[in-house]
Amino acid sequence: MRDYLQYKFEDTPGFINTFDELPLWSATFGLLLLKHVELKRNLTVLDIGSGAGFPILELAQRLGTSCKCYGIDPWVNANSRAKQKISNYGVTNVAIIETSAASLPFEEGSIDLIVSNLGINNFDDPPLVFKECNRVLKPGGKLALTTNLNGHWKEFYTLFEDALHQLGKTKLLPALTKDQEHRGTIESISKLFTNSGLTVNRVFEEIFEMRFLDGTAFLNHSFIKLGWLGSWKSIIPEAEQPAIFGQLEHNLNAYAEKMGGLTLTVPMAFIEGQK
Ligand SMILES: C[S@@+](CC[C@H](N)C(=O)[O-])C[C@H]1O[C@@H](n2cnc3c(N)ncnc32)[C@H](O)[C@@H]1O
């Protein structure tokens, strides 16, 4: 009781190492999830694709100790980070399990709530993960996820397509379209729910904007280099990359000059299904 009265913050290198490191990208979607997700006592909660511990650590603390929470992710280094945070923050109701959500280590009908922040675009086999979610959910249990939708960064993709047209590289357009369409629509994601036997009961859509000074700033941003550039480069033969990225950067910069900055829109959704 009143354990919080015993808490003493110690400003150690180990603590600061795990403090204040949630990517803005994850945070934006996470806020949408935390705005709508159900908070109730005595839940068993699972976060699939919990990465470095978000949102499961936040959710575990917002729910309190009547709830037992688990984060599932196959990413070894992210899991060790999440475990460091659990220890540094003294969170007692969450455990990290290193595995794929394609095969959940839980009994049938044992989970009340499954969440996933930006997970589904990263699963190799989303229908299999949804099927597993349905298996482990209790009757009436919920799966709530947030994701970016098709239409994501449409300004960027339009200028990318322009660059391919300008350089006569239209044969690369289908691969670029495929990259864009990797993000689902409300309809295609709802289908994943219903095909697995879950009923979609709540959908909330929002749009947010990401602003950059210009294309050069955008393409050199650590987040872009880390999370996106690899997939764009994989579409283009290596020998053609300097010319195509040069044209793309030029297009982005010209657009930013005309518009007073590079503003990219991101449609996103919270979708909740029930067993
Ligand atoms: C974009 S990150 C999101 C991480 C975190 N939820 C956040 O909001 O920052 C996607 C996560 O899904 C994980 N992932 C990929 N395939 C997975 C699978 N089959 N099962 C569970 N997690 C998976 C990745 O390792 C990564 O941590």
PDBQT file of the ligand as one rigid body, heavy atoms in Angstrom, charges set to zero:
ROOT
HETATM    1  C1  LIG A 301       6.614   0.102 -36.014  1.00  0.00    +0.000 C 
HETATM    2  S1  LIG A 301       7.122  -0.934 -34.709  1.00  0.00    +0.000 S 
HETATM    3  C2  LIG A 301       6.027  -0.417 -33.432  1.00  0.00    +0.000 C 
HETATM    4  C3  LIG A 301       6.605  -0.633 -32.075  1.00  0.00    +0.000 C 
HETATM    5  C4  LIG A 301       5.808  -0.031 -30.918  1.00  0.00    +0.000 C 
HETATM    6  N1  LIG A 301       4.509  -0.638 -30.769  1.00  0.00    +0.000 N 
HETATM    7  C5  LIG A 301       5.689   1.454 -31.040  1.00  0.00    +0.000 C 
HETATM    8  O1  LIG A 301       4.562   1.969 -31.096  1.00  0.00    +0.000 OA
HETATM    9  O2  LIG A 301       6.724   2.132 -31.050  1.00  0.00    +0.000 OA
HETATM   10  C6  LIG A 301       6.501  -2.536 -35.151  1.00  0.00    +0.000 C 
HETATM   11  C7  LIG A 301       6.901  -3.639 -34.196  1.00  0.00    +0.000 C 
HETATM   12  O3  LIG A 301       6.303  -4.861 -34.637  1.00  0.00    +0.000 OA
HETATM   13  C8  LIG A 301       7.218  -5.891 -34.334  1.00  0.00    +0.000 C 
HETATM   14  N2  LIG A 301       6.871  -7.120 -35.080  1.00  0.00    +0.000 N 
HETATM   15  C9  LIG A 301       7.167  -7.439 -36.353  1.00  0.00    +0.000 A 
HETATM   16  N3  LIG A 301       6.692  -8.683 -36.642  1.00  0.00    +0.000 NA
HETATM   17  C10 LIG A 301       6.092  -9.130 -35.515  1.00  0.00    +0.000 A 
HETATM   18  C11 LIG A 301       5.408 -10.336 -35.179  1.00  0.00    +0.000 A 
HETATM   19  N4  LIG A 301       5.251 -11.321 -36.054  1.00  0.00    +0.000 N 
HETATM   20  N5  LIG A 301       4.922 -10.458 -33.941  1.00  0.00    +0.000 NA
HETATM   21  C12 LIG A 301       5.047  -9.461 -33.029  1.00  0.00    +0.000 A 
HETATM   22  N6  LIG A 301       5.684  -8.302 -33.289  1.00  0.00    +0.000 NA
HETATM   23  C13 LIG A 301       6.201  -8.142 -34.525  1.00  0.00    +0.000 A 
HETATM   24  C14 LIG A 301       8.569  -5.283 -34.693  1.00  0.00    +0.000 C 
HETATM   25  O4  LIG A 301       9.638  -6.013 -34.130  1.00  0.00    +0.000 OA
HETATM   26  C15 LIG A 301       8.400  -3.880 -34.110  1.00  0.00    +0.000 C 
HETATM   27  O5  LIG A 301       8.811  -3.819 -32.784  1.00  0.00    +0.000 OA
ENDROOT
TORSDOF 0
